[in-house]
Amino acid sequence: MTTITPAVIPCLMYRDAHAAIRWLCDVIGFTEQAVYEDDSGGIAHAQLVLGRGMVMLGSVKENDYGQQIRQPDDVGAETQSPYVVVADPAAVFERAKANGAEIVVDYRAEEYGGEHFTMRDPEGHLWNIGSYDPFA
């Protein structure tokens, strides 16, 4: 199989980015590739990796970029949602439930292959977790 280098990397902002990093690593299985603190004790920039994928995140800020972003609880919905390919979505599903995730689409097999569920993390960001790998 050809190695894929992601050309699209989701970027998220969190009010408590430190807690979000811990949660995403503990529950989904991301690992910290880089985490840079800002002068106020928040996260200026973080890169979390899982397999061939990555998400970048930082603390909510009122800078040029931050003024363009709204948090899910600001608008009552999410306007995008990363899909994360994992080897064992059932295990992630159980960890998610045990760690306060709101399950919005229950665990199920998909007709196109793989198993999947959708959850909201503690700050309301929507995540799709599944075993279907469109590159396989």
VMD Tcl script that draws the C-alpha trace (Angstrom):
set ca {
  {0.00 0.00 0.00}
  {1.20 3.51 -0.75}
  {1.98 5.68 2.26}
  {-0.39 8.63 2.41}
  {0.78 11.93 3.83}
  {-2.23 13.92 5.02}
  {-2.87 17.00 2.94}
  {-5.81 18.08 5.11}
  {-5.35 18.44 8.85}
  {-8.30 19.47 11.05}
  {-7.61 22.42 13.36}
  {-9.62 22.89 16.56}
  {-9.71 25.34 19.45}
  {-10.51 24.46 23.05}
  {-11.20 26.56 26.13}
  {-9.12 24.07 28.16}
  {-6.67 22.80 25.56}
  {-4.54 21.01 28.19}
  {-7.54 18.91 29.24}
  {-8.54 18.35 25.60}
  {-5.08 16.99 24.76}
  {-5.22 14.56 27.69}
  {-8.76 13.47 26.78}
  {-8.02 12.97 23.07}
  {-4.89 10.96 23.89}
  {-6.50 8.86 26.65}
  {-9.80 8.20 24.88}
  {-9.11 8.15 21.14}
  {-5.45 7.16 21.27}
  {-3.71 10.22 19.84}
  {-0.11 10.90 20.89}
  {1.49 14.29 21.31}
  {3.86 15.11 18.49}
  {4.39 18.72 19.55}
  {2.84 20.96 22.21}
  {3.78 24.63 22.54}
  {2.55 26.66 25.49}
  {1.72 30.35 25.21}
  {2.66 33.12 27.64}
  {-0.64 32.86 29.51}
  {-0.41 29.13 30.33}
  {-2.60 28.04 27.43}
  {-1.68 26.10 24.32}
  {-0.36 28.19 21.44}
  {-0.21 25.14 19.14}
  {-0.37 21.37 19.52}
  {-0.03 18.53 17.02}
  {-1.58 15.18 17.92}
  {-1.00 12.15 15.72}
  {-2.71 8.81 15.25}
  {-1.38 6.51 12.55}
  {-1.14 8.58 9.37}
  {-3.47 11.27 10.70}
  {-3.05 14.45 12.66}
  {-5.14 17.11 14.33}
  {-3.82 20.48 15.40}
  {-5.35 22.41 18.25}
  {-4.83 25.35 20.54}
  {-6.46 27.40 23.24}
  {-9.33 29.71 22.35}
  {-7.89 33.15 21.69}
  {-9.21 36.47 20.47}
  {-6.49 36.91 17.82}
  {-6.98 37.24 14.04}
  {-7.60 33.51 13.60}
  {-9.44 32.93 16.86}
  {-12.00 35.61 16.02}
  {-13.08 33.48 13.04}
  {-13.79 30.38 15.14}
  {-16.81 29.66 17.34}
  {-17.01 26.87 19.86}
  {-19.82 24.31 19.61}
  {-21.53 25.63 22.74}
  {-21.48 29.16 21.26}
  {-23.65 28.12 18.32}
  {-25.35 24.95 19.60}
  {-23.88 22.76 16.85}
  {-20.67 21.76 15.09}
  {-19.90 22.77 11.52}
  {-17.28 20.09 10.84}
  {-16.30 16.76 12.33}
  {-13.09 14.78 11.91}
  {-13.29 11.09 11.04}
  {-10.64 9.05 12.85}
  {-9.68 5.57 11.64}
  {-8.87 3.22 14.52}
  {-8.17 -0.50 14.67}
  {-10.65 -1.14 17.50}
  {-13.56 1.33 17.48}
  {-15.41 -0.76 20.11}
  {-12.60 -0.12 22.61}
  {-12.64 3.62 21.84}
  {-16.44 3.59 22.21}
  {-16.15 2.09 25.71}
  {-13.41 4.55 26.75}
  {-15.44 7.44 25.36}
  {-18.54 6.46 27.35}
  {-16.43 5.98 30.50}
  {-14.83 9.43 30.05}
  {-17.91 11.57 29.60}
  {-18.39 11.63 25.84}
  {-21.90 12.26 24.59}
  {-22.66 9.50 22.09}
  {-24.74 11.03 19.29}
  {-24.64 8.11 16.81}
  {-24.53 4.73 18.52}
  {-21.95 2.10 17.65}
  {-22.91 0.20 14.50}
  {-21.67 -1.62 11.42}
  {-21.79 0.42 8.22}
  {-23.12 -0.97 4.92}
  {-19.98 0.26 3.11}
  {-17.71 -1.55 5.59}
  {-16.30 -1.11 9.05}
  {-17.85 -0.11 12.35}
  {-18.49 3.44 13.48}
  {-19.88 5.78 16.12}
  {-20.07 9.54 16.59}
  {-19.48 11.40 19.85}
  {-19.06 14.84 21.33}
  {-15.96 15.44 23.43}
  {-16.26 17.31 26.77}
  {-16.23 20.69 24.99}
  {-18.80 19.64 22.40}
  {-16.61 18.99 19.37}
  {-18.02 16.23 17.18}
  {-15.82 13.19 16.39}
  {-16.54 10.25 14.08}
  {-14.64 7.12 15.10}
  {-14.52 4.02 12.94}
  {-12.60 1.16 11.41}
  {-13.45 1.96 7.78}
  {-10.24 3.09 6.05}
  {-10.99 4.67 2.66}
  {-7.29 4.36 1.71}
  {-7.15 0.58 2.27}
}
mol new
graphics top color blue
foreach p $ca { graphics top sphere $p radius 0.5 }
foreach p [lrange $ca 0 end-1] q [lrange $ca 1 end] { graphics top cylinder $p $q radius 0.2 }
display resetview
